[in-house]
Amino acid sequence: MTGGEALEMTLLTLRVAAVATLASAPAAIALGYALARRRLPAIPVIEAVIALPMVLPPVAVGLALLLLLGPNGPLGALFARMGVEIVFTWWAAVLAAAVVGFPLLVRACEQSFAEVDPRYEQMSRTLGAGPVATFFRVTLPMARRGVLYGSLLSFSRAMGEFGATALVAGILPGRTETLALGIWSRVQVGDDRGALALCAASFALALAAMLTAELFLRRERR
């Protein structure tokens, strides 16, 4: 394995994780806010369903995505008519990473919004601000610590995604081979040195992401 190949896998991993986190953030923030503010009997069921990608085997999640996005799947057939190919592309890796990281982001957003006193929102409404303006000017800024922390957790989880990505995106060098997939493929062919090098790169990226999250959290607390 050359240094260029390792760099290519590292950049692809960062790109997949970043796009997956950004793509899932709006839905996760909206869902987290709804779960924090709505008091419905079905909320425990909704939260359990959201958490499923964290507890299911990643291969099962990948198989479900493959059945949905494959040529014979409902979404796959729709995309095919539009001339869009998802399976075995880096977009499939993005989708797999977004699915497995989504529960972490939703839970962080829910807990962060729950800590915001609703009286601040009520005060904003009495001063003439609408619900959308109140959310973006009052609620979201006050909950930013948890939202950003959850985003970093989701980003870190996306960087290490393997099982679901391997099924729906495949291990295609230069196209879908992230660091996690690269480690597996190097182990399979007996390239222990290459696998260890990729493990070191994965460790460095994960440590940097989590250290950034912890430093940000401590700074916001102060």
Buried (B, 14 or more C-beta within 10 A) or exposed (E): BEEEBBEBBBEBBBBBBBBBBEBBBEEBBEBBBBBBBEEEEEBEEBBEEBBEBBEBEBEBBBBBBBBBBBEEBEBBEEBBEEEEBBBBBBBBBBBBBBBBBBBBBBBBBBBBBBEBEEEEBEEBBEEEBEEEEBBEEBBBEBBEBBBBBBBBBBBBBBBBBBBBBBBBBBBEEEEBBBBBBBBBBBBEEEBEEBBEBBBEBBEEBBEEBBEBBEEBBEEEEE
